Every structure is written in structure tokens, then in C-alpha cells.
Amino acid sequence: MNKFAKIASCVLAGTMVLSTSAFAADTWKVGGIGPTTGGAAVYGQAVANAMQIAADEINEAGGINGYQVEINFQDDEHDAEKAVNAYNTLKDWGMQILEGTVTSTPCIAVAAETLNDNMFQITPSGSAQECAAGANAFRVCFTDPAQGTMSALYIGEHGLAEKVAIIYNSSDVYSTGIYETFVTEAESQGFEVVSVEAFTEDSKTDFSVQLQKAKEAGADLVFLPIYYTEASLILTQAAAMEYAPTFFGVDGMDGILDVEGFDTTLAEGVMLLTPFVASAEDELTQNFVSKFEELYGGIPNQFAADAYDGLYAIKAAAEASDLNPDMSISDICEGLKAGMTSITFDGLTGAGCTWDENGEPTKDPKAMVIENGVYAPME
């Protein structure tokens, strides 16, 4: 059984256990939504697994205000309509709090539903601004605009390039949002954007034209505000045409080492900004990585870390507001909103994290580079 099959089977097995488990009526019912199948499955599987790890730890330690936590995670295949269907399934189950969805476009669709229901929603990784537009919605990850700005700053401040090319997905809100703020910030940094080329969901297999234009423009760094599947194709095609710039991505790149059939040596030297580095030496990170490897195989990505922190943030906020699962969904939401803006949280993805009333986190990004087939922290 390959690693993807192993992870998928663990997720499916976990879902079956959850649907038949004998939790008491007065438990916290926390739903999750994300892609556990399809092209973005690495993200959803990581989130589902990390949520379960956090729930098991919380339950073993006495729960949230003395009440146990039950997790039910539903697959949306990175599709907005299926995400809404998953949300309705979870409502029928009795969900009181939603940690999801995992990717931005489905998250935006579901956010309209949670706002209407006044259900508390915290997305671990939905980075489009609209994902947390509602007063009931928070996020663990950085926004797309923040990622674009911080990437341009990092490249400029560290002198990583003189000429930069950008390849982005113009049909994706995640990619477009990062691209736009990157270009704006680049104007005040010490490098020149010499090529900007887009692709769409209908044309994301052949990147020869975009790469050729970057090469002809003399770009020594290619910025990829895209997901790992397309990035793996770009790296493969760049190698075939003997074009070897520095490649720099953001959190969507996390997962490239797990693409089935991809020659991971081609990712050597790839840089990205992320809130989590699995090789960090602090005790919290190492304990989490060790547990994730033991239970599910493989190294957890930043989506897993965001999800783990998300459930612990829910716990901290619920305890700050003295909530219990016998309260109405709306009252739980109002209490969690108040709690989230009052806590300071130390997690896998940052120390001293706080949230403002708009649901946005404040924390510092981390840079990492792929060296010898693993992610290594950068200064």
C-alpha cells in the first residue's frame, strides 16, 4: 500500500469509527470539511488526521471545560457545491462548530452558510480574504494578500533575485490574491518583475510557454503562488528545457514532496514561506511530528499544523468564555468570538498568536527550503 492509500484508508477508517462511536449526548461536535480525495487530497487528509490527533489529546486531558470532543470530517473534493453538501450533512449530524473548509473556494461557499446559521467557523487554511469575511468566521493561516506581501519582502530583503518571473492561476482566488499583492510590494523591493504569465483550471498541464518567456526574460527566480500539483509539473518541465532558476512558493507548495510519481530531486533548493517547519527542534513540533508519523505515516505539512492549532484555539476560546455544549449554536458562536479575541495562543504555527475582531491572526511567517529531500528552516 502506498503512502497516499495508507493515509486515505486511515481517514476513511476514522470516519467510519466516528459515525458509529458512542459519545455522550453532551459532547462538543466539531465538524471538518476538506478534500480527502482528488487533486488536493494531501491537504484535506492532513487536516483530518491532525484534527483527530488534537481531539484525542484534548479528550485524554479532560476535554473542553470537562466535555469530550467528537470529530466528523467530510470530503468536499475541493469543490464548492460538494462542500455545501458536506456542511448540510454535518448539520444533520448535530455539528456545533466547524473547523473548515480546507481550501479557499469551497470555504467561501460554506462561509455563506455558517454566517446565515451564526455557527462558529475557523478555517485552518482557507486563505482567501472572503473565507473569514463573516463576523462568525476566523482563520489560522495567513491571508492571500499577506502571503504575497511577505514573499516579496523576503525575496527583496534577502537579495534572492534581480529578475523575477511569476506564473499564477488566474482562475483561482487563492493564486490571484497572492499574485496581486506580490506585484505591488515588488515595486519597493530590489528586484524587477520581468515576466508575468497566467494559466487557468482548463490549461494547467503544459507550462512550456510560461517557462520559455521567463527564461527569455532572464528571470533568476520564478515565483509560484500556486498549489503543489501544478508546481510539480512546472519543475519537471523546467528541468526538461534546462532552465534552473530559483523557485519560490507559498503555503500551497507544501506537499510537493508527496506528489506521486514526481522526481523530488527536482525540488531541491525550492523555497517557500509557511507558518510551520516540521524539522524545527522545539518540543511541541517534535512531539506532533512524531505522533503524526506513527499514526499516519509521512511528515505533516503546514495544513496539518494549522488544523492542530485550530482545534486547540477553539478549546482556549471556549474555556475563556466558559462555554458548554448544551448551549445553542448561536450562543456558542458568540462566546467563541469573544474568546478568540481575548486569548494569546502558543501553537505549532507561531508563539503569541492573537486574533482580531475580523478573525485574522497575528503571527510571524517562517521560511523553509527543500534540502536533501526534506524541508529545512531558513533564517
C-alpha positions as CSV (number, residue, x, y, z in Angstrom):
1,M,0.0,0.0,0.0
2,N,1.5,3.4,-1.0
3,K,1.5,6.3,1.4
4,F,-1.5,8.0,-0.2
5,A,-3.5,4.9,0.0
6,K,-2.4,4.4,3.6
7,I,-3.4,7.9,4.6
8,A,-6.7,7.7,2.8
9,S,-7.5,4.4,4.4
10,C,-6.8,5.9,7.8
11,V,-9.1,8.9,7.1
12,L,-11.9,6.6,5.9
13,A,-11.5,4.3,8.8
14,G,-11.6,7.2,11.1
15,T,-14.7,8.5,9.5
16,M,-16.4,5.1,10.0
17,V,-15.4,5.0,13.6
18,L,-16.8,8.5,14.2
19,S,-20.1,7.7,12.6
20,T,-20.6,4.7,15.0
21,S,-18.8,6.0,18.1
22,A,-20.6,6.1,21.5
23,F,-20.0,9.6,22.6
24,A,-22.4,11.0,25.2
25,A,-25.1,13.5,24.1
26,D,-23.4,16.4,25.9
27,T,-20.2,16.3,23.8
28,W,-18.6,19.0,21.6
29,K,-19.5,18.1,18.0
30,V,-16.8,19.6,15.8
31,G,-17.1,19.2,12.0
32,G,-14.4,19.4,9.4
33,I,-14.6,19.7,5.6
34,G,-11.9,19.4,3.1
35,P,-10.6,17.3,0.1
36,T,-9.6,13.8,1.2
37,T,-9.9,12.6,-2.4
38,G,-8.9,14.3,-5.7
39,G,-6.1,16.7,-6.7
40,A,-5.8,18.5,-3.3
41,A,-6.3,15.4,-1.2
42,V,-2.9,15.8,0.6
43,Y,-4.3,18.9,2.3
44,G,-7.6,17.5,3.4
45,Q,-6.1,14.3,4.6
46,A,-3.5,16.2,6.7
47,V,-6.2,18.4,8.2
48,A,-8.5,15.4,9.1
49,N,-5.6,13.5,10.7
50,A,-4.3,16.5,12.7
51,M,-7.8,17.3,14.0
52,Q,-8.1,13.8,15.3
53,I,-4.7,13.9,17.0
54,A,-5.7,17.2,18.7
55,A,-9.1,15.8,19.7
56,D,-7.6,12.7,21.2
57,E,-5.1,14.7,23.2
58,I,-7.8,17.1,24.4
59,N,-10.1,14.3,25.4
60,E,-7.3,12.4,27.2
61,A,-6.6,15.6,29.2
62,G,-10.2,16.1,30.3
63,G,-11.9,17.7,27.2
64,I,-13.0,21.3,26.8
65,N,-14.5,22.5,30.1
66,G,-14.9,18.9,31.1
67,Y,-16.7,17.8,27.9
68,Q,-15.3,15.4,25.3
69,V,-14.8,16.4,21.7
70,E,-16.1,14.4,18.8
71,I,-14.8,14.9,15.2
72,N,-16.7,14.3,12.0
73,F,-14.7,15.1,8.8
74,Q,-16.4,15.2,5.4
75,D,-14.8,15.1,1.9
76,D,-15.5,18.0,-0.4
77,E,-13.1,17.0,-3.2
78,H,-12.0,20.7,-3.4
79,D,-15.5,21.6,-4.9
80,A,-17.7,24.4,-3.6
81,E,-21.0,22.6,-4.2
82,K,-19.8,19.4,-2.6
83,A,-18.5,21.4,0.3
84,V,-22.0,22.9,0.9
85,N,-23.5,19.4,0.7
86,A,-20.9,18.3,3.3
87,Y,-21.9,21.2,5.5
88,N,-25.5,20.1,5.4
89,T,-24.5,16.5,6.2
90,L,-22.7,17.8,9.3
91,K,-25.6,19.9,10.4
92,D,-27.8,16.8,10.3
93,W,-25.2,15.0,12.4
94,G,-25.5,17.8,15.0
95,M,-22.4,19.9,14.4
96,Q,-21.9,22.8,16.7
97,I,-18.6,24.2,15.5
98,L,-16.9,24.0,12.1
99,E,-13.2,23.7,11.5
100,G,-13.0,24.2,7.8
101,T,-13.1,24.2,5.0
102,V,-9.5,23.4,3.9
103,T,-9.3,25.2,0.5
104,S,-10.4,28.7,-0.3
105,T,-13.1,28.4,-3.0
106,P,-15.2,25.7,-1.1
107,C,-14.6,27.7,2.1
108,I,-16.1,30.8,0.6
109,A,-19.2,28.9,-0.3
110,V,-19.6,27.3,3.1
111,A,-18.9,30.6,4.9
112,A,-22.1,32.0,3.5
113,E,-23.9,29.1,5.1
114,T,-22.3,29.4,8.5
115,L,-22.9,33.1,8.6
116,N,-26.6,32.5,7.9
117,D,-26.7,30.0,10.7
118,N,-24.4,32.0,13.0
119,M,-22.3,28.9,13.5
120,F,-18.7,29.5,14.6
121,Q,-16.2,28.7,11.8
122,I,-12.5,28.6,11.8
123,T,-10.7,27.6,8.7
124,P,-7.2,26.1,9.2
125,S,-6.0,27.0,5.7
126,G,-8.7,28.9,3.6
127,S,-6.5,31.9,2.9
128,A,-8.7,34.0,0.5
129,Q,-9.9,37.1,2.3
130,E,-13.6,36.1,1.8
131,C,-13.1,33.0,3.8
132,A,-13.2,35.0,7.0
133,A,-15.4,37.9,5.9
134,G,-18.3,37.0,8.2
135,A,-18.4,38.1,11.8
136,N,-18.6,34.4,12.8
137,A,-15.5,33.3,10.8
138,F,-11.9,33.1,11.8
139,R,-8.8,31.6,10.3
140,V,-5.5,30.1,11.5
141,C,-3.4,30.7,8.3
142,F,-2.3,33.9,6.7
143,T,-4.5,35.6,4.1
144,D,-3.5,35.5,0.5
145,P,-2.6,39.2,0.4
146,A,-0.4,38.8,3.4
147,Q,1.4,35.9,1.7
148,G,2.1,37.9,-1.4
149,T,3.4,40.9,0.5
150,M,5.6,38.8,2.8
151,S,7.0,36.8,-0.1
152,A,8.1,39.9,-2.0
153,L,9.6,41.4,1.2
154,Y,11.5,38.2,1.9
155,I,12.9,37.9,-1.6
156,G,13.9,41.6,-1.5
157,E,15.3,41.8,2.0
158,H,17.4,38.6,1.4
159,G,18.6,39.6,-2.0
160,L,17.4,36.3,-3.6
161,A,16.9,37.7,-7.1
162,E,17.4,40.5,-9.5
163,K,14.8,39.5,-12.1
164,V,11.6,37.6,-11.1
165,A,9.1,35.8,-13.2
166,I,5.6,34.9,-11.9
167,I,3.4,32.0,-13.0
168,Y,0.0,32.0,-11.4
169,N,-3.6,30.6,-11.8
170,S,-5.8,33.5,-13.0
171,S,-9.0,31.4,-12.4
172,D,-8.2,30.8,-8.7
173,V,-8.9,33.3,-6.0
174,Y,-6.0,32.0,-3.9
175,S,-3.4,32.3,-6.6
176,T,-4.7,35.7,-7.9
177,G,-4.9,37.3,-4.4
178,I,-1.2,36.4,-3.7
179,Y,0.0,37.5,-7.1
180,E,-1.6,40.9,-6.9
181,T,-0.1,41.9,-3.6
182,F,3.3,40.4,-4.5
183,V,3.4,42.6,-7.6
184,T,2.5,45.7,-5.5
185,E,5.2,45.1,-2.9
186,A,7.8,44.2,-5.5
187,E,7.7,47.8,-6.7
188,S,9.5,48.8,-3.5
189,Q,11.9,45.9,-3.4
190,G,15.3,45.5,-5.0
191,F,14.3,43.2,-7.9
192,E,12.4,43.6,-11.2
193,V,9.4,41.6,-12.3
194,V,10.3,40.7,-15.8
195,S,7.6,38.2,-16.8
196,V,4.0,37.5,-15.6
197,E,2.2,34.6,-17.2
198,A,-1.1,33.1,-16.2
199,F,-2.9,29.8,-16.6
200,T,-6.4,28.6,-15.8
201,E,-8.0,25.4,-14.5
202,D,-8.6,24.4,-18.1
203,S,-4.9,24.8,-19.0
204,K,-2.8,23.5,-16.1
205,T,-0.7,20.7,-17.6
206,D,1.6,22.4,-20.2
207,F,3.6,25.3,-18.8
208,S,6.2,25.4,-21.6
209,V,5.1,28.8,-22.9
210,Q,5.2,30.4,-19.4
211,L,8.6,28.9,-18.6
212,Q,10.1,29.9,-22.0
213,K,9.0,33.5,-21.5
214,A,10.5,33.5,-18.0
215,K,13.8,32.1,-19.4
216,E,13.9,34.5,-22.3
217,A,13.4,37.4,-19.8
218,G,16.4,36.3,-17.8
219,A,14.4,35.6,-14.6
220,D,16.7,34.1,-12.0
221,L,13.8,33.4,-9.7
222,V,10.3,32.2,-10.5
223,F,7.5,33.0,-8.0
224,L,4.8,30.3,-7.9
225,P,1.7,31.3,-5.9
226,I,0.0,28.1,-6.8
227,Y,-0.7,24.6,-5.4
228,Y,1.8,21.8,-5.3
229,T,0.4,19.6,-8.1
230,E,0.9,22.3,-10.8
231,A,4.2,23.3,-9.2
232,S,5.5,19.7,-9.6
233,L,4.7,19.9,-13.3
234,I,6.4,23.3,-13.7
235,L,9.6,22.0,-12.0
236,T,9.6,18.9,-14.2
237,Q,9.1,20.8,-17.4
238,A,11.7,23.4,-16.4
239,A,14.3,20.7,-15.9
240,A,13.4,19.2,-19.4
241,M,14.2,22.6,-21.0
242,E,17.3,23.0,-18.9
243,Y,16.0,26.1,-17.1
244,A,17.1,26.2,-13.5
245,P,16.1,29.4,-11.7
246,T,15.3,29.5,-8.0
247,F,11.7,28.6,-7.4
248,F,9.9,30.3,-4.6
249,G,6.4,29.4,-3.4
250,V,3.9,29.9,-0.5
251,D,1.9,27.5,1.6
252,G,0.2,25.9,-1.4
253,M,3.6,24.5,-2.3
254,D,3.7,22.5,0.9
255,G,3.0,18.9,-0.3
256,I,5.2,18.9,-3.4
257,L,7.4,16.2,-1.9
258,D,4.4,13.9,-1.7
259,V,3.2,14.1,-5.3
260,E,3.0,10.6,-6.6
261,G,5.5,10.0,-9.5
262,F,7.3,13.3,-9.0
263,D,11.1,13.2,-9.0
264,T,11.7,15.0,-5.7
265,T,15.3,15.8,-6.6
266,L,13.8,18.5,-8.9
267,A,12.5,20.3,-5.8
268,E,16.0,20.7,-4.3
269,G,16.5,24.3,-3.4
270,V,12.8,25.3,-3.7
271,M,12.0,28.0,-1.1
272,L,8.6,28.8,0.4
273,L,7.0,30.8,3.2
274,T,5.0,28.8,5.6
275,P,3.8,29.1,9.3
276,F,5.2,25.6,10.1
277,V,8.5,23.8,9.6
278,A,8.4,20.1,10.6
279,S,12.1,19.9,11.2
280,A,12.0,22.6,13.9
281,E,13.6,21.5,17.1
282,D,11.1,22.8,19.7
283,E,9.3,20.1,21.8
284,L,5.8,20.9,20.6
285,T,6.7,20.4,17.0
286,Q,8.7,17.3,17.5
287,N,6.0,15.7,19.6
288,F,3.4,16.4,16.9
289,V,5.6,15.2,14.1
290,S,6.4,12.0,15.9
291,K,2.8,11.3,16.7
292,F,1.7,12.1,13.1
293,E,4.3,9.8,11.6
294,E,3.4,7.0,14.0
295,L,-0.3,7.1,13.3
296,Y,-0.5,8.1,9.7
297,G,3.0,7.8,8.1
298,G,4.8,10.7,6.4
299,I,5.8,14.1,7.6
300,P,2.9,16.5,8.5
301,N,2.6,19.6,6.3
302,Q,1.6,23.1,7.4
303,F,-2.1,22.3,6.8
304,A,-1.9,19.7,9.4
305,A,-0.2,22.1,11.8
306,D,-2.8,24.8,11.1
307,A,-5.6,22.3,11.8
308,Y,-4.0,21.1,15.1
309,D,-3.7,24.7,16.3
310,G,-7.2,25.4,15.2
311,L,-8.8,22.9,17.5
312,Y,-6.6,24.0,20.4
313,A,-7.6,27.6,19.7
314,I,-11.3,26.5,19.9
315,K,-10.5,24.9,23.2
316,A,-8.8,28.0,24.6
317,A,-11.6,30.3,23.4
318,A,-14.3,28.1,24.8
319,E,-12.6,27.9,28.1
320,A,-12.0,31.7,28.1
321,S,-15.8,32.2,27.7
322,D,-16.8,29.3,29.9
323,L,-18.9,27.6,27.2
324,N,-20.6,24.2,27.3
325,P,-22.1,22.0,24.5
326,D,-25.6,22.4,25.9
327,M,-25.7,26.0,24.7
328,S,-27.3,26.9,21.4
329,I,-25.2,27.0,18.2
330,S,-25.6,30.8,18.1
331,D,-24.6,31.3,21.8
332,I,-21.6,29.0,21.3
333,C,-20.6,31.2,18.3
334,E,-20.9,34.4,20.2
335,G,-18.9,33.0,23.1
336,L,-16.2,31.7,20.8
337,K,-15.9,35.0,19.0
338,A,-15.4,36.8,22.3
339,G,-12.9,34.1,23.5
340,M,-10.8,34.2,20.3
341,T,-10.2,37.9,20.6
342,S,-9.2,37.6,24.2
343,I,-6.7,34.7,24.0
344,T,-2.9,34.7,23.3
345,F,-2.1,31.3,21.8
346,D,1.2,29.4,21.5
347,G,1.0,26.7,18.9
348,L,2.8,24.9,16.2
349,T,2.4,27.8,13.7
350,G,3.5,30.6,16.0
351,A,4.1,31.8,19.5
352,G,2.0,34.6,21.0
353,C,-0.7,34.3,18.3
354,T,-3.7,36.6,18.7
355,W,-6.8,37.2,16.6
356,D,-8.6,40.5,15.9
357,E,-12.4,41.0,15.6
358,N,-12.1,40.4,11.9
359,G,-10.9,36.8,12.5
360,E,-7.4,37.5,11.3
361,P,-4.4,36.0,13.1
362,T,-1.2,37.9,14.0
363,K,2.0,35.8,13.9
364,D,5.3,35.7,12.1
365,P,5.9,33.6,8.9
366,K,8.7,31.1,8.6
367,A,10.8,30.4,5.5
368,M,12.0,27.0,4.6
369,V,14.0,25.4,1.8
370,I,13.9,21.9,0.4
371,E,17.3,20.3,1.1
372,N,18.2,16.6,0.7
373,G,14.5,15.8,0.2
374,V,13.2,17.4,3.3
375,Y,12.0,20.8,4.4
376,A,14.7,22.8,6.3
377,P,14.2,26.1,8.1
378,M,15.8,29.3,6.8
379,E,16.7,32.4,8.6
